[in-house]
Amino acid sequence: MKTNKSPLSKYQWLVVAIIALTQFTVVLDFMVMSPLGDLLMKDLQVKPYQFGIVVSSYALAAGLSGFLTAGFADRFDRKRLLVFFYSGFIIGTLFCGLAKSYEQLVMARIFTGIFGGVMSSISMAIVADLFSLQQRGRVMGFMQMGFGLSQILGIPISLYIASKSSWQMPFYMIVGLSILMLTAILLALKPVRAHLDKKTDRSAFHHLLATVKNRNYRIGFMATAFMSLGGYFMMPWGSAFAVNNVGISQKELPFLFMVVGIFTFMIMPIIGLLADKINKFQLFMTASLVMIASVLVYVHLGETTLFVLIVVNIFMMGGIMARMVPSQALTSSVPELHDRGAFMSINASLQQIAGGIAAIIGGKIVWQASPSAPLMNFDLLGYVVVGVIIINIYLTRRVYLYVDRKNKEAA
């Protein structure tokens, strides 16, 4: 696939910054739950399986919300949608901080998921509308930096604040940052309405149904689902594995998150630039092989040093992120302009649902004799992840071939 430089304008850089920082707050809200698990479970006196419900309730609500909004996502100015759902996300996050019981927290996470789960699809649709395919690799790279920032700053700071006060305080911090970003969206982001010129007369339901029925779209959906399965299978168990299997102390976990996050933060712009200069599928394939190798090493780690665990995690997270950038850039080019909002909403929903399914399956595979005992069958989980990655390579190749053929026909 032929690419060129295609420099970004000043306004495009502003849009990238706004979307990346907005994504940072949404990602942090999701990511901070697992590190806060120990404090939260002790304070609310909930059992591990109940905490699992707290975590999964967000993903399930986000997935359902994405499907429900998919039908009318292309019928409104994307800026207005962004403002509406981000406002709901802020309110939900505030409710999380105000929760005083397990039941209240579950309801707050469901509310937050309904609004926060759609943020990614709206952001992706805006990127696809405002940036050419030759620019999207760089843009996706910067957007994914929000994930790295959540590890470098968000999680360590959140853990520190929570340890000094309560588990609710990180949610108040996220609310404060989100209000600043909402102000930036309202003042700096221009309306995104080009897709409205090609709006169809189909009802919201028929628009959703037509999007799902499109065979080429379904390939993109499947590629996204298997991408999420590969990433979410092991993520919930990372802290428990580090402490109980590798022998890392709880006090060392924030440092582990921070260092891996720093390297992820530095890697993402490089991957974005590479995605715009070389064949996107070849980059995805290389990153997948790196991830396979690092996963196989990771799941077989016994007691070792923090340094070794950090190095292995850097390669594994680098592989995950380096797969995500070219994959998202390709997937964003699958739908036609008038279907883009619906496609991105369904895509984001499948991503959330697949992540929830992966966590459930992972919980069935691994087990512990006691809360402080090593995780068993973690190596088997690694083999499942490798199998998922191989399937994902096949599906992403089909997406690449379709996008390549589509661009040649349009030229």
N, C-alpha and C positions, 0 to 999 in steps of 0.2 A: 504494500500500500504506500503510495507516494505521499511524502509529507514535506512541509516547508516551515520556515521560522514563524511567520504570522505573529508579530509582536503585539502585546496587549496595550490598549489605550489606558490613559489615567483613570477614566471612569471604570473600565473593566477591572483594573487593579483594586479600585475601591470596592467594587462588588465582590471580588474574591476575598478581600479582608473582612467584609461584613458577614458573608456567608460562612467563612472559615471560623470566625469567632462565635457566631451564632451556633454553629455545629459543635463548637467546643463546650458550650454550656449544656447542650442536649446530651452530648456524649458523656460528659462528666456526671450528669444526673444519673445516667444509667450505670456507668462504670463504678461509681463510688459505693454502690450498694454492697457489693461483695467484700471490699476491704472493711466496711463498717459492720459486717455481719456479726462478729464476735461481741462488740459493744451493744449492738441492737438486740441480739438474742438475750443477753443477760439483763438488759434494762426492761424489756417487755416480757421476759420469761417465756419465750417461744422456743419450740423444738426445731431441729434442723429442717425437717420436712415442711414445717410451717414457714420458715424463712425461704424455702424454695418456692412456696406459693407467692410470697411477697415479691420475689424476683421475677417469676414467670408471669405474674398478673400483668405486669407492664408490657411484656412482649405480646401476650395474647390480645390485650386491649389495643395495642398498637397495630397488630395485624388486622384485626377486625375493622378498626378505624380506617386503615388504608384502603380496604376493599369498599367500604361504604362511601368514601370520598372519591374513589377512582372515577365514578360515573360523571361527576360534575366538576372534576379538577380542571378540565379544559374550558369551562364556561365562565371563568372569572379571571380578572386581573391577578396574576400570580403574586404580586406584592400584597394585595388585599388578603389573599389566602395565607400568605406568610405571616402577616400581622395578626390575623385571627387565631391561627393555630399556635403561634408563639405566645400570644397573650394567655391562652388556655393552659399552655405548658407552664408558664410562670405561676399561675394560680394553683395548679396541681402540685408544683414543687413546694409552694408555700404551705399547702395542706399537709405535705409529707413532714415538714418541720414542725407543724402544729399537732401532729398525731400523738396521742397519749396511750393508745392501745393497739394491739395487733390488728383488730378489725378496722380501726380508723386508718391505719397505715396501708392495709390492702386496698381499701376504697380509694385512698389518695394516690396509690401507684396506678390503679386502673384509670383514674381520671387523668393523671399525667401521661399515661401511655396513649390514651385516646388522642391527645393533642400532640405530644412529643413524637409519637411514632410516625406522623405524617410529615414532619419537618424535613427529613432527608429527601423524600420524593419531591417536595416542592422546590427544595434547593437544587436538586439535580435537574428538574425541568427548567429552572431559571438559567442554570449553566448551559444546558443544551440550546436554549433560546438565544442567549447572548454571546456564546463563544462557538467558533468553528471547530470542526473535528481536529484540525491541526493545532488548536490551542488547548483542547480539553485535557490532554495529558498533564500539562503544567497546572491547570486549574484543579484537577482531581488531586494532584500531588499536594498542593497547598491546602485543599479542603481536608485531606486526610491528616494534615499536620495537627488538626484539632484533637485527633486521637493521641498523638504524641504529647501535645501540651497537657492533656488530661492526666497523663502519667508523670510528666516532668514536674508540673506545678500542682495540678488539681488534686490528685490522689494523695501525695505526701502532705500537702498543706491541709487537706480535708482531714486526714488521719491525725495530724498534729492538733488541729482545732478541736476535733472530737475528743481526743485524749485529755485536753485541758478543760473541756466544758461538758458537752454532751453530743450524742450522735445526731441530734437535730440541727446543730449549728452549721454543718456543711451545706445543708439545704437552704438555710437563710443566706449563706454566702453566694450560692448559685442564683438565688432570686435577685440579689443586688446586682450581680454581673449581667443577668438577663434583662433587667430593666434598662441598663445602659445600652445594651445591644438593640433592644426594641426602639429606643429613642433614635439610634443611628439609622435603623431601617426606615422609620417614619420620615426622617429629615433628609437622608442622603440617597436612598434607593428610588429610582424612577419607576413608574408603572411598567409592567411587563405584559403587553397586550397583543403582540404580533400574532399569536396563535388564534385570537378571537376573530381575525379576518377570514380564517378557514374553518370556523365553527360549523359543525353539521347540524341538521335538524333532528337528529336522533335524540330520544329521551336519554336521561342519565343511565337507566338500566340497560337500554339497548346499546348505548355507547360502551358500557362496561362489558356487556356480552360480546359485542363485536371485537373488542380488544382481546378478550380471552380466546375467542375462536380463531384469531389470526395465527396460523401455524408458525410463521416466522417469529412472531412475538413470543409464542410458547417456548421456543428454543431459548430465547433470552431469559425467560422466567426460570426455566429449569437450570440454566447456567448459574443464575443468581442464587437459587435455592441451594445448590450443591456447594457454592462458594461459602455460604453461611454455615452449612453443616460442618465443613472442614474447620472453620474458625471457632465455632461455639462448642464443639465436642469437649475440648479440654479446658477452655477458659474458666469455667466455674470452679474447677478443681486445682487451679494453679497454686493458690496460697497453701491449701492443705497438703499438696504434694511437696512443695518447697519445705514446709515445716516438718511434716511427719515422715517423708521418705528421704529427702536430701539432707535434712538436719539443720536447716536455716532457722534462726530464731525469729520471733515475731518482730523484734526491734529492727531486724535487718530488712524486713519486707519493704518499708518505704524507700529505702536506698535502692533495692532491687528494681522497684517500679520506676524510680527516678532515672537511674542510669540507662535502663532499657528504653525508657521514653525519650531520653536525650538522643540516643542513637537513631531511634525511629524518626524523631523530629528532623534530624539531619539527612536521613536517607530519603524521605519523601519528596523533597524538591528535585533531587537527583533522578529519582525514578520518574517523576513527572516530565522532566526534560528528555530523558531517554525515550519515554513513551511517545513523544512528539517527533523524535528523530529516527527511530528504528521501528521495525515491524512490531506492532503491539502484541501479536500472538507469540512471537518468538521471545519477547520479554516476559510474557506471562508464563510460557513454558519453562524458561530458565528459572524464574522465581519459584515455580511449582516444584522443580527438582531440588532446589535449595531447601524448600520447606519439608519435602519428604525426608531428606537426609537428616535435617535438624530434629524433626519429630521422632525419628527412630532412635537418635542418640538421646534425646530428652526423656522419653518414656522409660529408658533403661538405666537412667542415672540412679546410683545408690547414694550413700552418704558421701558428700564431696564438699568442696569449698564454695564460698559465695562467688568467687571469681569465675569458676567453671560454670556455675549456674547462670551467671550474668551473660557470659559469652554464648552459651547455647541458646538462651532466651533472645539475645540480639539477633542471631541468625534466624531463629524461628519467627520472631516478630517481623524481621526484615522480609522474610519470604512471604508472610501473610499480607503485609502491606504492599509489597511489590507485585503481588498477584492482583490485588484489589484495584490499583490505579489503572492498568491497561484494560482490565475486565470491565470496569465501570465506564471507561472512555468508549469502549466498543459497544457495550450495551445501550448507552445513551444515544447511539446512532441507529439503533434498530427501528424505533417507531417513526411514523410519519408525524409531521408537525401537529396536525389536528388531533392526534392520539397520544401525544407525548405526556401530558399530565396524567391521563388514565393509566398509561403504561408504567410511568414512574411510581404511581401510587400502588398499583398491583405488585410491582417489583419490590418496593419497600416492604409491603405486607408479607410477601413470601419470605423475604429476608428475616423479618421478625419471627414469623411462625416457624421457619426452618431452624432458627436459633433456639426457640423453645423446645422443639422436637429433639434437637441434638442434646440439649441439657437433660431432657427426660431419659433419652436412651443412654447417655453417659452415666447418669445416676443408677441405671439398671446394671451397667457393666461393672463399674467400680464399687467397692464396698470396704468398710472398715469394721474391725472387731470391736473397736472402741473409739471415742472421739480423738484420742491421742495416738492411735495405732496407725501404721503405714497404710496407704491406699493399696488395695489389692486389684489385680487385673488391669492396672494402668497401661501395661505393655500391650494388652489386647485392644484397649481403646486406641492406642497409637496405630495399630494395624488397620483398624476401621477407618481412621482418619486418612491413612495412605490410600486406601481403596476409594474413598470419597474424592480425594484429590485427582486420582487417575480418571474417574468418571467426569469430573469437572473439566479436565484438560480436553477430553473429547467434545463435550458440549460447547466449550468456549471456542474451539476450532470451528465448529459449525456456525457460531455467531460471527466469527471473523470472516469466514467465507461469504456469508450472506451480506455483511456490511461492505466487503470489498466489491462484490458483484453489484450491489446497489449503487455504490459510488461511481463505478465504471459506466453503468447505464445512465446515470445522471450527467456524466461529463460530456 
